[in-house]
Amino acid sequence: MLARIKRHPRIKWALIVISSLVALFFLFFGSIYFGLWGKIPSSKELSELQQNKATQVLASNGKLIGKFYVFDRQPIPFAQFPEHLLEALIATEDARFYEHDGIDNRSLLRVFFKSILLQDESAGGGSTITLQLAKNIYGRKDYGMFGIVINKMQEAVIAKRLEDVYSKNEILELYLNTVPFSDNTYGIESASMKFFNKKTSALSLEESAVLVGMLKASHYYNPRIFPERSRLRRDV
């Protein structure tokens, strides 16, 4: 029976096309994985991540009077993140963060079927916090018409390696210390000081929700420039 189906011209050609596409995909992915489109950091390199931070200028009484920086960033340890900040981040950006290994296959399938096949924009983007961290740390390069595919595949490889090297809490720490906000501000501590003039550990639930809401589009939801947009996003 199977041999008879395979002899059918249309089925035979369909099988050839599908097999060829699968083979091309794995060849393409292999070319990315082994660095033909640019070197991907190894697990060892990822384990040695360093975050540039702003140099603070303090008065004799310890009060901050200025900063020198390329990026305004002040990394802080995980213990200084309020629980409600972490809960807001995970609920908004990656509800299955503690269940996946960097890539949420269930979310990707949902996005494929709802967004692409059914044209339902409510399906979300399918990205994870670990994938976003990979993008935040290494950025994206211009590869022409294949750019989005190559960059996303590179980020997927990096995300898998990050999950092998770091614990979930360490990934959250790295993410919140590198995520971009408006006005050349990077990391939750610098954003807390810029928008609320307080340390991250002192953020209220509402203030945490405002900053997490900015991650979708930091300028568009800037609470100083667009307070009403920021409020609506905060309440999502």
PERA-V135282 format. One record per pair of residues at least 4 apart in sequence whose ideal C-beta (glycine too) atoms are under 8 Angstrom apart, sorted by the first residue. I is the first residue (numbers start at 1). J is the second residue. Records with the same first field share a line. If there is no record, write none. Layout:
I=J ; J
This chain:
1=5
2=6
3=7
4=8
5=11
6=11 ; 12 ; 15
7=12
8=12
9=13
10=14
11=15
12=16
13=17
14=18
15=19
16=20
17=21
18=22
19=23
20=24
21=25
22=26
23=27
24=28
25=29
26=30
27=31
28=32
29=33 ; 153
30=34
31=36 ; 37
32=36 ; 37 ; 40 ; 150 ; 153 ; 154 ; 157
33=40 ; 153 ; 157
35=39 ; 40
37=143 ; 150 ; 154
38=141 ; 154
40=154 ; 157 ; 158
41=45 ; 46 ; 138 ; 158 ; 161
42=46 ; 161
43=47 ; 161 ; 164 ; 165
44=48
46=158 ; 161 ; 162 ; 165 ; 166
47=165 ; 166
49=137 ; 174
51=73 ; 75 ; 174 ; 177 ; 178 ; 187
52=70 ; 71 ; 73
53=69 ; 73 ; 74 ; 75
54=67 ; 68 ; 69 ; 71 ; 72 ; 73 ; 74 ; 190
55=67 ; 68 ; 69
56=64 ; 66 ; 67 ; 74
57=64 ; 65 ; 66 ; 67 ; 68
58=62 ; 63 ; 64 ; 65
59=63 ; 64 ; 65
67=72
69=73
71=184 ; 185 ; 186
72=183 ; 184 ; 185 ; 186 ; 190 ; 194
73=177 ; 178 ; 185 ; 186 ; 187 ; 189 ; 190
74=187 ; 189 ; 190 ; 193
75=177 ; 187 ; 189
76=80 ; 81 ; 177 ; 187 ; 188 ; 189 ; 199 ; 200
77=173
78=169 ; 170 ; 172 ; 173
80=189 ; 199 ; 200 ; 201
81=85 ; 86 ; 172 ; 173 ; 176 ; 188 ; 200 ; 201
82=86 ; 200 ; 201 ; 203 ; 208
83=87
84=88 ; 205 ; 208
85=89 ; 176 ; 188 ; 200 ; 203 ; 208 ; 211 ; 212
86=90 ; 172
87=91
88=92 ; 205 ; 208 ; 209 ; 212
89=93 ; 94 ; 129 ; 172 ; 176 ; 212 ; 215
90=94 ; 95 ; 97 ; 98 ; 129
91=95
92=212 ; 213 ; 215 ; 236
93=97 ; 127 ; 129 ; 132 ; 212 ; 215
94=104 ; 127 ; 128 ; 129
96=100 ; 104 ; 106 ; 107 ; 128
97=128 ; 129 ; 168 ; 172
98=168
99=104
100=104 ; 105 ; 106 ; 128
101=160 ; 163
102=128 ; 130 ; 131 ; 156 ; 159 ; 160 ; 162 ; 163
103=108 ; 128 ; 130 ; 131 ; 156 ; 159 ; 160
104=108 ; 126 ; 128
105=109
106=110
107=111 ; 124 ; 126 ; 128
108=112 ; 126
109=113
110=114 ; 123 ; 124 ; 126
111=115 ; 116 ; 123 ; 124 ; 125 ; 126
112=116 ; 117
113=117 ; 118 ; 123
114=118 ; 120 ; 122 ; 123
115=119 ; 120 ; 121 ; 123
127=131 ; 132
128=132 ; 159
129=133 ; 171 ; 172 ; 175
130=134 ; 159 ; 162 ; 163 ; 171 ; 175
131=135 ; 155 ; 156 ; 159
132=136 ; 175 ; 179
133=137 ; 159 ; 162 ; 171 ; 174 ; 175 ; 178
134=138 ; 154 ; 155 ; 156 ; 158 ; 159 ; 162
135=139 ; 140 ; 151 ; 155
136=175 ; 178 ; 179 ; 180
137=158 ; 174 ; 178
138=154 ; 155 ; 158
140=147 ; 151
141=147 ; 150 ; 151
142=147
143=147 ; 150 ; 151
146=150
147=151
148=152
149=153
150=154
151=155
152=156
153=157
154=158
155=159
156=160
157=161
158=162
159=163
160=164
161=165
162=166 ; 171 ; 174
163=171
166=170 ; 171 ; 174
167=171
168=172
169=173
170=174
171=175
172=176
173=177
174=178
175=179
176=187 ; 188
177=187 ; 188 ; 189
178=186 ; 187
179=186 ; 187 ; 188 ; 215
180=185 ; 186 ; 218
181=185 ; 186 ; 187 ; 190 ; 191 ; 194 ; 195 ; 211 ; 214 ; 218
182=214 ; 218 ; 219 ; 222 ; 225
183=194
185=190 ; 191 ; 194
186=190
187=191
188=192 ; 200 ; 211
189=193 ; 199 ; 200
190=194
191=195 ; 211 ; 214
192=196 ; 198 ; 199 ; 200 ; 202 ; 203 ; 207 ; 211
193=197 ; 198 ; 199
195=207 ; 210 ; 211 ; 223 ; 224
196=203 ; 207
198=202 ; 203 ; 207
199=203
203=207 ; 208 ; 211
204=208
205=209
206=210 ; 234
207=211
208=212
209=213 ; 234 ; 235
210=214 ; 223 ; 230 ; 233 ; 234
211=215
213=221 ; 230 ; 233 ; 234 ; 236
214=218 ; 221 ; 222 ; 223 ; 230 ; 233
216=220 ; 221 ; 233
217=221
218=222
219=225
220=226 ; 229
221=226 ; 229 ; 230 ; 233
222=226 ; 230
223=227 ; 230 ; 231
226=230
227=231
228=232
229=233
230=234
231=235
232=236
